[in-house]
Amino acid sequence: MDYKIKTVENKKDLLRFVKSQWNFYKNQPNWVPPLISERMKILNVNKNPFFLHSKIKLFLAESGDEVIGRIAAITNENHNKTHNDTVGFFGFFECINNQDIANTLFEYAGKWLRENGMTVMRGPMNPSTNDDLGCLIKGYELPPVIMMPYNPEYYHRLIEKAGFEKAKDLFSYKLTLETFVTEKMQRLQSSLSQRYKVKIREMNFKNKEQFKKDVDIFKTIYNKAWEPNWGFVRMTNEEFDFLANDLKQIADPRFALIAESDGKVAGFALALPDIYQSLIHNKKGWLLPAIWQLMTKKKKIDMVRIIVLGVLPEYQRTGIDSILYFEFLERGKNANIKYGEAGWILEDNVMMNRGLTTTMNGEHYKTYRIYDKPVV
């Protein structure tokens, strides 16, 4: 196949890069089309505060007038300062089932990363660990839930045959209300709550001043609780506010929780309604039809994704994390929620994986893989 590689140089090219994703999912009924406006915002280096410390270069593979592949090469200065390494990233990867085209895209991305001082290329990251990431390798038969990726089954073969090796797997678990909430679990939560004097309150969405304070609480706990995790990078104030303003539009206060122990903030958890159950019907990715789908199908949403849960180091091993999980499922009874997805979870997070399977009866039903490859 004759093709060429083109770099994205302007807004028109960027829109073409974003809209080209539809080329690769024509026969994928489980794919949830992204909102074009949301993708454009994420990739806008002047609007997304991630690019205050990071750089990105976008490439298109073209055959005639058709886009047959795309990739982003990304440097993240804050990541390399945190981990004292020279890792670059690839993301937003799409490609027809053609190894030569995939290899060429990775070569162009790797060359750009090498020219910018990187020695390793890691991905997929879209564009960081604080966004959606990973190549789906288990769970193709199901649609993704909110803010999780989806890709054709052959993608992992393209990546592996291009010389990448597994760096880390990320697990997602399905929690079912009927099997999660047992009498034993209720007694355990009651005992832990009394022992550590735990109270759960909702984040305040109505009062602007209190909302800002609660966002600051989330920010502090997130950066402290997740700091030891592989690949973690602290979110800057600007990044956190950028994300919070977006999530506020879809979050349900009943699932935005702050845990206090003996009157002191100990942890927080955020679960989002799986609006992908509505957006899967918005085939073209335009905003107004998406709003209509949400308005007409919102009551049919029966799952939440527990997007983040953090407990301050001094309160870890007290069971506050399980209290927050339990609280989500209990609240789901009054919100037409039957299921929860917990993820992603690092494969080597032994305590969390054990708790989700043995204590909470969770089903490990999806796996996403992060890959590494030297570029020098």
C-alpha positions as a printed NumPy array, in Angstrom:
array([[  0.   ,   0.   ,   0.   ],
       [  1.293,   3.449,  -0.937],
       [  1.103,   5.921,   1.935],
       [  2.865,   8.918,   3.418],
       [  3.335,  10.359,   6.907],
       [  2.181,  13.901,   7.541],
       [  2.631,  16.012,  10.66 ],
       [ -0.247,  18.005,  12.121],
       [  0.58 ,  21.689,  11.731],
       [ -2.649,  23.653,  12.211],
       [ -6.219,  23.531,  13.522],
       [ -7.541,  22.068,  10.265],
       [ -5.025,  19.225,  10.509],
       [ -5.919,  18.725,  14.174],
       [ -9.612,  18.358,  13.362],
       [ -8.703,  15.821,  10.689],
       [ -6.572,  13.947,  13.222],
       [ -9.491,  13.819,  15.686],
       [-12.182,  12.893,  13.174],
       [-10.016,  10.205,  11.58 ],
       [-10.736,   7.952,  14.575],
       [-14.083,   7.056,  12.997],
       [-12.186,   5.379,  10.125],
       [-11.086,   2.531,  12.392],
       [-14.351,   1.601,  14.15 ],
       [-16.892,   1.179,  11.344],
       [-17.512,  -2.443,  12.33 ],
       [-16.977,  -2.09 ,  16.078],
       [-20.43 ,  -1.988,  17.769],
       [-18.913,  -1.679,  21.257],
       [-16.911,   1.459,  20.461],
       [-18.151,   4.668,  22.11 ],
       [-17.42 ,   7.667,  19.849],
       [-15.699,  10.513,  21.685],
       [-17.046,  14.039,  21.619],
       [-15.123,  15.868,  18.911],
       [-15.106,  19.084,  20.947],
       [-13.705,  17.242,  23.986],
       [-10.9  ,  15.648,  21.95 ],
       [-10.045,  18.99 ,  20.361],
       [ -9.789,  20.568,  23.807],
       [ -7.537,  17.843,  25.199],
       [ -5.162,  18.179,  22.23 ],
       [ -5.164,  21.989,  22.223],
       [ -1.738,  23.008,  23.517],
       [ -3.048,  26.488,  24.339],
       [ -6.02 ,  25.331,  26.428],
       [ -4.953,  22.108,  28.132],
       [ -2.683,  22.955,  31.114],
       [ -0.947,  19.591,  30.696],
       [  1.041,  21.273,  27.922],
       [  2.467,  23.865,  30.283],
       [  5.037,  21.181,  31.153],
       [  4.688,  18.769,  28.233],
       [  5.059,  18.694,  24.461],
       [  3.226,  16.751,  21.755],
       [  3.724,  15.975,  18.086],
       [  0.939,  14.438,  15.991],
       [  1.419,  12.28 ,  12.906],
       [ -1.035,  11.036,  10.264],
       [ -0.546,   8.127,   7.87 ],
       [ -2.369,   8.903,   4.638],
       [ -3.2  ,   6.854,   1.566],
       [ -4.57 ,   9.271,  -0.98 ],
       [ -7.21 ,  11.302,   0.847],
       [ -7.828,   8.662,   3.511],
       [ -6.246,   8.579,   6.963],
       [ -5.146,   4.987,   7.616],
       [ -3.207,   5.569,  10.824],
       [ -2.305,   8.169,  13.411],
       [ -0.138,   8.585,  16.505],
       [  0.954,  11.198,  19.047],
       [  4.455,  11.465,  20.5  ],
       [  4.513,  13.086,  23.932],
       [  7.157,  14.318,  26.361],
       [  6.101,  14.874,  29.974],
       [  8.653,  16.952,  31.863],
       [  6.899,  16.44 ,  35.204],
       [  6.965,  12.662,  34.763],
       [ 10.703,  12.622,  34.145],
       [ 11.392,  14.941,  37.078],
       [  9.287,  12.728,  39.36 ],
       [ 10.811,   9.416,  38.285],
       [ 14.277,  10.659,  37.329],
       [ 14.139,   9.028,  33.902],
       [ 13.891,   9.894,  30.213],
       [ 10.646,   8.209,  29.211],
       [  8.603,   9.593,  26.34 ],
       [  5.119,   8.449,  25.44 ],
       [  2.897,   7.544,  22.524],
       [ -0.849,   7.94 ,  22.498],
       [ -4.008,   8.434,  20.417],
       [ -2.792,   5.5  ,  18.316],
       [ -5.081,   4.182,  15.594],
       [ -4.161,   2.063,  12.596],
       [ -5.61 ,  -0.275,  10.032],
       [ -4.467,  -3.89 ,  10.408],
       [ -1.184,  -3.336,   8.572],
       [  2.105,  -3.944,  10.378],
       [  4.215,  -1.862,   8.012],
       [  2.078,   1.24 ,   8.581],
       [  2.097,   0.696,  12.36 ],
       [  5.891,   0.264,  12.344],
       [  6.321,   3.491,  10.395],
       [  4.105,   5.449,  12.782],
       [  6.09 ,   4.16 ,  15.758],
       [  9.358,   4.999,  13.967],
       [  8.278,   8.602,  13.401],
       [  7.085,   8.972,  16.992],
       [ 10.278,   7.352,  18.311],
       [ 12.508,   9.587,  16.197],
       [ 10.783,  12.722,  17.51 ],
       [ 11.094,  11.485,  21.104],
       [ 14.767,  10.635,  20.579],
       [ 15.404,  14.115,  19.182],
       [ 13.826,  15.486,  22.37 ],
       [ 16.175,  13.527,  24.628],
       [ 14.011,  10.486,  25.404],
       [ 15.42 ,   6.959,  25.613],
       [ 12.202,   4.937,  26.071],
       [  8.762,   5.161,  24.437],
       [  5.825,   4.103,  26.636],
       [  2.136,   3.9  ,  25.907],
       [ -0.633,   4.166,  25.02 ],
       [ -1.134,   7.341,  27.091],
       [ -3.839,   9.759,  25.963],
       [ -1.904,  11.84 ,  26.905],
       [ -0.947,  10.834,  30.511],
       [ -1.736,   8.551,  33.437],
       [ -4.314,  11.118,  34.535],
       [ -6.294,  10.529,  31.327],
       [ -7.458,   7.35 ,  29.589],
       [ -4.607,   4.981,  28.879],
       [ -3.638,   1.461,  27.931],
       [ -4.353,  -0.974,  25.131],
       [ -7.359,  -3.175,  25.793],
       [ -6.288,  -6.841,  25.749],
       [ -9.239,  -8.424,  27.59 ],
       [-12.911,  -7.448,  27.429],
       [-13.506,  -6.674,  23.735],
       [-17.026,  -8.084,  23.94 ],
       [-18.155,  -5.195,  26.155],
       [-18.313,  -1.431,  25.589],
       [-15.938,   0.719,  27.652],
       [-17.198,   2.686,  30.62 ],
       [-16.674,   6.397,  31.08 ],
       [-13.126,   7.67 ,  30.542],
       [-11.761,   4.235,  29.615],
       [-10.418,   3.372,  26.155],
       [-11.517,   0.803,  23.619],
       [ -9.618,  -0.569,  20.639],
       [ -9.848,  -3.349,  18.047],
       [ -8.48 ,  -6.724,  19.104],
       [ -5.527,  -6.63 ,  16.673],
       [ -3.964,  -3.473,  18.159],
       [ -1.916,  -5.328,  20.76 ],
       [ -0.37 ,  -7.46 ,  18.001],
       [  0.606,  -4.372,  16.006],
       [  2.255,  -2.897,  19.094],
       [  4.057,  -6.087,  20.133],
       [  5.303,  -6.882,  16.619],
       [  6.684,  -3.339,  16.458],
       [  9.097,  -4.323,  19.236],
       [  7.238,  -3.223,  22.355],
       [  7.197,  -5.27 ,  25.553],
       [  4.786,  -5.252,  28.454],
       [  5.538,  -2.642,  31.106],
       [  2.43 ,  -3.004,  33.27 ],
       [ -1.12 ,  -4.352,  33.163],
       [ -4.102,  -2.461,  34.547],
       [ -7.183,  -4.316,  35.781],
       [-10.839,  -3.29 ,  35.9  ],
       [-13.37 ,  -5.05 ,  38.12 ],
       [-17.121,  -5.31 ,  37.829],
       [-18.969,  -5.024,  41.128],
       [-22.551,  -6.257,  41.3  ],
       [-24.84 ,  -4.78 ,  43.914],
       [-26.563,  -8.094,  44.648],
       [-23.342,  -9.967,  45.404],
       [-21.387,  -7.095,  46.948],
       [-23.706,  -6.002,  49.753],
       [-23.907,  -8.919,  52.215],
       [-24.772,  -9.037,  55.897],
       [-21.131,  -9.768,  56.673],
       [-20.048,  -6.698,  54.702],
       [-22.626,  -4.528,  56.467],
       [-21.394,  -5.67 ,  59.894],
       [-17.779,  -5.062,  58.885],
       [-18.475,  -1.53 ,  57.645],
       [-20.433,  -0.712,  60.783],
       [-17.615,  -1.99 ,  63.004],
       [-14.911,  -0.069,  61.106],
       [-16.977,   3.125,  61.039],
       [-17.469,   3.005,  64.799],
       [-13.847,   2.109,  65.569],
       [-12.381,   4.966,  63.519],
       [-15.319,   7.355,  63.986],
       [-15.825,   7.594,  60.228],
       [-18.357,   9.935,  58.713],
       [-19.065,  10.273,  55.003],
       [-20.225,  13.529,  53.447],
       [-20.966,  14.597,  49.913],
       [-18.911,  17.132,  48.026],
       [-20.713,  20.485,  47.88 ],
       [-21.566,  21.311,  44.263],
       [-23.915,  24.228,  44.945],
       [-21.756,  26.589,  46.987],
       [-18.856,  27.866,  44.86 ],
       [-16.614,  28.614,  47.814],
       [-17.201,  25.222,  49.435],
       [-16.843,  23.461,  46.076],
       [-13.393,  25.02 ,  45.674],
       [-12.437,  23.892,  49.188],
       [-13.625,  20.363,  48.461],
       [-11.681,  20.31 ,  45.184],
       [ -8.586,  21.319,  47.161],
       [ -9.226,  18.385,  49.529],
       [ -9.484,  16.019,  46.562],
       [ -6.293,  17.474,  45.102],
       [ -4.282,  17.095,  48.317],
       [ -5.387,  13.533,  49.003],
       [ -4.986,  12.453,  45.393],
       [ -1.406,  13.664,  45.185],
       [ -0.452,  12.175,  48.579],
       [ -2.309,   8.872,  48.357],
       [ -1.256,   7.995,  44.817],
       [  2.355,   9.211,  45.028],
       [  3.898,   5.735,  45.599],
       [  2.14 ,   4.252,  42.549],
       [  4.   ,   3.231,  39.408],
       [  3.945,   5.938,  36.755],
       [  2.159,   8.449,  39.002],
       [  2.721,  12.153,  38.385],
       [  1.261,  14.851,  40.61 ],
       [ -1.394,  16.921,  38.912],
       [ -0.687,  20.626,  38.916],
       [ -3.287,  23.022,  40.293],
       [ -4.14 ,  24.085,  36.749],
       [ -4.568,  20.475,  35.577],
       [ -6.742,  19.566,  38.537],
       [ -8.998,  22.581,  38.064],
       [ -9.219,  21.834,  34.314],
       [-10.37 ,  18.29 ,  35.083],
       [-12.688,  19.29 ,  37.959],
       [-14.561,  21.796,  35.801],
       [-15.22 ,  19.086,  33.205],
       [-16.236,  16.422,  35.696],
       [-18.572,  18.794,  37.513],
       [-20.797,  18.764,  34.421],
       [-21.463,  15.023,  34.707],
       [-20.756,  14.123,  38.342],
       [-23.531,  13.186,  40.772],
       [-22.963,  14.607,  44.293],
       [-24.213,  11.333,  45.759],
       [-21.075,   9.696,  44.379],
       [-18.522,  12.425,  45.196],
       [-17.617,  11.574,  48.777],
       [-15.23 ,  12.785,  51.469],
       [-14.445,  10.517,  54.431],
       [-13.619,  12.008,  57.823],
       [-12.148,  10.087,  60.747],
       [-12.756,  11.604,  64.175],
       [-13.484,  14.943,  62.495],
       [-10.36 ,  14.976,  60.28 ],
       [-10.301,  14.469,  56.513],
       [ -9.025,  10.954,  55.8  ],
       [ -9.982,  10.072,  52.24 ],
       [-12.15 ,  10.737,  49.225],
       [-13.762,   8.851,  46.396],
       [-15.377,   9.831,  43.127],
       [-17.62 ,   7.646,  40.98 ],
       [-19.108,   8.897,  37.725],
       [-22.341,   7.734,  36.091],
       [-21.429,   5.688,  33.044],
       [-22.702,   8.185,  30.493],
       [-21.041,   6.063,  27.8  ],
       [-24.217,   3.964,  27.975],
       [-25.917,   6.985,  26.392],
       [-23.057,   8.285,  24.251],
       [-22.633,   4.965,  22.452],
       [-25.723,   6.021,  20.47 ],
       [-24.106,   9.345,  19.463],
       [-22.371,   7.926,  16.416],
       [-20.963,  11.135,  14.956],
       [-19.483,  12.669,  18.111],
       [-21.275,  16.016,  17.93 ],
       [-22.144,  17.824,  21.174],
       [-25.857,  18.651,  20.711],
       [-26.899,  15.09 ,  19.788],
       [-24.838,  13.9  ,  22.79 ],
       [-26.804,  16.194,  25.096],
       [-30.046,  14.844,  23.637],
       [-28.92 ,  11.256,  24.185],
       [-28.042,  12.041,  27.806],
       [-31.365,  13.753,  28.438],
       [-33.445,  10.944,  26.966],
       [-31.44 ,   7.945,  28.211],
       [-30.014,   9.149,  31.523],
       [-32.52 ,   7.182,  33.613],
       [-31.408,   3.947,  31.953],
       [-27.808,   4.275,  33.162],
       [-27.251,   1.411,  35.607],
       [-23.494,   1.596,  36.265],
       [-21.001,   3.961,  37.855],
       [-17.26 ,   3.91 ,  37.425],
       [-15.269,   4.415,  40.599],
       [-12.773,   6.661,  38.879],
       [-10.558,   7.465,  41.839],
       [-10.389,   6.558,  45.508],
       [ -7.671,   7.801,  47.822],
       [ -6.896,   7.541,  51.53 ],
       [ -4.199,   9.585,  53.246],
       [ -1.151,   7.456,  54.208],
       [ -1.82 ,   7.734,  57.951],
       [ -5.331,   6.291,  57.477],
       [ -4.43 ,   3.472,  55.135],
       [ -4.997,  -0.077,  56.447],
       [ -7.939,   1.189,  58.518],
       [-10.561,  -0.041,  56.07 ],
       [-11.699,   3.452,  55.08 ],
       [-11.261,   2.508,  51.424],
       [-13.715,  -0.389,  51.809],
       [-16.125,   1.892,  53.681],
       [-16.12 ,   4.225,  50.676],
       [-16.699,   1.324,  48.26 ],
       [-19.548,   0.102,  50.435],
       [-21.051,   3.597,  50.57 ],
       [-21.088,   3.793,  46.772],
       [-22.941,   0.53 ,  46.403],
       [-25.426,   1.399,  49.152],
       [-26.171,   4.735,  47.513],
       [-26.586,   2.975,  44.196],
       [-29.748,   1.318,  45.506],
       [-31.515,   4.683,  45.374],
       [-30.086,   5.725,  42.022],
       [-31.086,   2.842,  39.722],
       [-27.49 ,   1.599,  39.858],
       [-26.903,  -2.137,  39.62 ],
       [-23.174,  -2.24 ,  38.878],
       [-19.938,  -0.454,  39.57 ],
       [-16.625,  -0.606,  37.771],
       [-13.516,  -0.267,  39.923],
       [-10.552,   0.593,  37.787],
       [ -8.029,   0.901,  36.746],
       [ -5.992,  -1.044,  39.338],
       [ -2.284,  -1.816,  38.905],
       [ -1.706,  -5.546,  38.487],
       [  0.802,  -5.58 ,  41.363],
       [ -1.402,  -3.685,  43.821],
       [ -1.872,  -6.866,  45.835],
       [ -4.037,  -5.434,  48.612],
       [ -6.485,  -3.703,  46.293],
       [ -6.796,  -6.654,  43.916],
       [ -7.309,  -9.08 ,  46.778],
       [ -9.908,  -6.855,  48.413],
       [-11.868,  -6.431,  45.207],
       [-12.   , -10.156,  44.485],
       [-12.279, -11.784,  47.922],
       [-14.015,  -9.142,  50.042],
       [-16.159,  -7.438,  47.431],
       [-16.826, -10.349,  45.053],
       [-15.596,  -8.282,  42.127],
       [-15.116,  -9.825,  38.69 ],
       [-11.839,  -9.042,  36.925],
       [-13.404,  -8.498,  33.531],
       [-11.095,  -6.145,  31.613],
       [ -7.335,  -5.716,  31.265],
       [ -5.397,  -2.857,  29.696],
       [ -1.684,  -3.057,  28.904],
       [  1.033,  -0.403,  28.922],
       [  4.058,  -1.086,  26.693],
       [  7.683,   0.061,  26.642],
       [ 10.278,   0.169,  23.884],
       [ 13.785,   1.684,  23.796],
       [ 14.205,   4.434,  21.232],
       [ 18.008,   4.623,  21.434]])
